[in-house]
Every structure is written in structure tokens, then in C-alpha cells.
Amino acid sequence: MLRGVNKQIVEVKQTNSPYFEKIYFIIKPEYSRHDYECLGSEASRLVEEIDFTDAKSSKKRRWLAAAAGAAIGAFCTFILFLLK
């Protein structure tokens, strides 16, 4: 939701994402008088930096990290048990 009466907004229509049609950037008041081309190119640069990876792959990575952590914890517990 966008609110504000005096907000300057840059709209980016080319998102390179299957999920998002448009992205809106709200310009800070101190930069609202900057050249629109400069603001537009900065907005485009930020859109290119966004990684729209599939949520399933990030969930898989988190699951693998949790499994690796559990395995390391179990291994350390086993070693400590053997040393007693």
C-alpha cells in the first residue's frame, strides 16, 4: 500500500521476474529534485540486483543447513560420549 500526498515515486515495469509485474520505489524527499533519468537508472540497477529465486530452492537450502547442523551436533555428542 502506498500512502502520502507529496511522495515522488519511480515505477519500474521491467522487473525480469515471473512474480512481479511492477516495482515502485519511493524517493527520499532530499533527492526528489534529482534528474529523473538518474533516479530511473538507479531503480533499474536495484531491480537487476534483486534475486528472484524460487522459494522452494531457498527452503531446500535451509533444510540442508539444518540437517548439516544436526549431523555435526550428533557427531560432537558421539565424540564427547566416547571420551568419557
N, C-alpha and C positions, 0 to 999 in steps of 0.2 A: 504494500500500500504506500502510495506517495502522498505526502502531506506538505503543505506550505504554500503560501501565496507568492512569495518572491524567490522561489528556487529556480536556479538555472540547471537545466538537465541536458545531457548528451544521450541521444538514443543510438544504439548500435544494432543494426538489423542483421548483419552478417555475423552470426555467433559461432559458426562452424561446430554446432552441437546438434545432435538429434533430439535433445530435450528442450532446448530453449529457442524461441523464435526471436526475441529481442532482449537486450540488456539495457537498462537505464542507469546512468551514472549521474549523481547529484554533485554539482560543482561547489566547492567551498566558496563562501562569499568573497574572500580576499582574492580569488582567482577568476571571478565571474567576468572581469573585463579583459581577460586574455583573449588572444586570437582564437577564433572557433576552430580553425584548422589545426592549431597546436593541441587544443583540448581533444579534438576528434582523433588525432593520431595517437595521443596518449591513451585514450579509451580503447582504440583498436589494438594497441600494444598490450594492454592489460587483458583483453579478451583472448589474444593469442597465447598468453601465459597460462590461462586457466586450463587445467587438465580435466576434461570431461570424461574420465574413465568410468567404466561400468561399475556400479555399486557392488555387483557380485564379486568382482575381482578384488576390491578392497576388503570385503568381508572374508574372502578366502585368505588373503594375506594376514588379517587379524587372527583368524583361526589357526593358521600355521604358526604365527608368532606365539600364541597362547600354548599350542601343543609343544613347541620347542621349549618354552619356559617351563612347562610341566615336566618334560623329559629331563631337562637339566636339574630341576629340583629333585626329582626322583633319584637321579644318578648321584647327586651330592648326598642325599639322605642315605642311600645304599652304602656309599663310601664311608660315611661317618659311622654307620651301624657296624661295618666290618672292622673299623679301627678300635672299637670299644672292647 
